[in-house]
């Protein structure tokens, strides 16, 4: 909420309420932690501390502060939910799900191609040979197909291997 700080009422922002201090017109927190969102600042304060958040906001250009606050709030939420891995745990969970979906898609494409080949009575060894050699590389979360160059395979967007990071929350 850029510019909120000029039009806000006389009530304190969420940060000043939590910190039990008087909210001034030049309060760095006021445009980003509105008084009706006390939990947002409470989480950010618990993880990062008010002093650190203030330093971060003063070092970031004004046009990027709202995005910075949103990032801090997201990271704080993730860190409170999972104190060890934070956001990386959520990323690992999403990458695992993506790898599973890529695997399912590869199987569905292979089955569809086999079905189409069987309906066309086309049982040439070249069309079924590629399907038989389809390899799903689950440890890297990507797909690789024999007979294709590495440039073609890179279009599937190989992911970093975060499978060794456990994440206790299921979506």
N, C-alpha and C positions, 0 to 999 in steps of 0.2 A: 504494500500500500504506500507507494511513493506520495509524498506530499500530505499524508495523513496528519503529520505533525503540525502543520499550519492550521488545519481545520478542526482539530480534535477539541473535545470539550475540556473542562477544567479537571476531569478525573485523571488520576495517575495511570501510567501505562502498566502493563502486567509486571514488568521488571521492577519498577519502583514500588509497586504494591508488595511484591514478594520480598524485596530488600528493605521494606519499611523506611523509605526515604521520600522526600518531596520530589515530585517530577517537575523538572524545569522545562521551559520552552526549547532549550537546546539539548534535551535528553537524546542520547544516541540510540536508545532502545525504543523510544516511543513510536517511530514510524513502522517498526517491524514486529513489535510485541504489543498488540492492542490490549486494552483493558478487558475485553471480553474473551481473551485467549490466555488465561493464566497458566494452564497446564503446559502450553508450548514453551513458555520461558522457564517454567519450573524444571522441565526435562533438560533443556539446554543448560541451565544453570547447574543442575546436579552433575552432569557429565563434564562440562567444560569450565564452569565457574564464570561468574559475572565479569570479573576483571579480564579474563582471557577473551571472552566474547566482545567486550568493549574494545580491546586492543585489535582484535581481528577486524571489527567493523571500521575502526578508524584507519586501518591500513589498506582497506579495500576501497576502490573507487566507488563513489556514491551510486552510479548506475548498476553496479554489481552487488550491492548490499542485500537487496531483497533475495536474490538467488543464493547468496552466501548464507543468509539466515535460514532459508528453506533447506539448504544442504546440512547446516548444523542441526536443525530440528530433526531431519530424517536420520542422521547419524546418531543423534542422542537417543531417539526412539529405538533404533536397532541395537545400540550399545546397552540400553537398559533391558531390552528383551533378551539379548545374548551378550553378557559381559565379556566373554572371551573373544568371539569372532566378530561381533557387530555386523556391519554391512557385508563383510566378506562371506558370512554364513548365508545371508540372503542371496548373494550372488551365486554361491556354490549350489544352493537349492535350485535356483532358476537354471543354472547350467546343466544340472542333472536332469531336470525336467525337459530341457531343450534336447539333450542327447537322447532321452527316451523317445521324444516325439520324432526326432530325425530317424531313429531306428525304426519306429512304427511306419513312418512315411516310406522308407526304403523297402520295407517288407511289403507294404501295400502296392507300391509301384512294381515290384517284382511279381507279385501275384497277379496284378492287372495285366502285365505284359505276357505272362504265361497263359492267362485266360484268353487274351486276344490272339496269341499265337495258336492256341489249341482250337479256337473257333475258326480261324482262317486255314486250319490244317497246314500251317506253316511250321514245320518242326526242324528247320535248318539249324545246324549246329552253331552257326555264328550268332543268331539272335538269342538262342537259349544259353550259349556259352558265356556271354557277358552277364546274364542274370545269375548263372550258377556261380560266377566268380565275384559276385557282389560281396564286399566285405564291409562290415560295420565296425568301426573302431571306437568302441564305447569309452576306452580310457582317456581319449582326447576329446570326446564329445563331438567328433566330426564324422564324415562319411568319406570313404574312398572307394572308387570303382576301378577294377582292372581295365586296362585298355584306354585309360584317359591320362593325359599329361598332368603334371603337378599344378600347372596353371589352371586347368579346368577344375581340379579338386579344390583349389584355394577359394573358389567361388562359394563353397559351402560354409566358409567362415569357421575354421578350426578354432576351438576355444582353449583357454588355459586349463590345465588339469587341477581342479580344486576338489577332487573326489576325496582327498585325504582330510578335508575339513568337515567334521561332522556338524550337522545343523539339526537341532532337536525339533524344530517347528515344521509341521507339514501344512502346506497351503490347501 
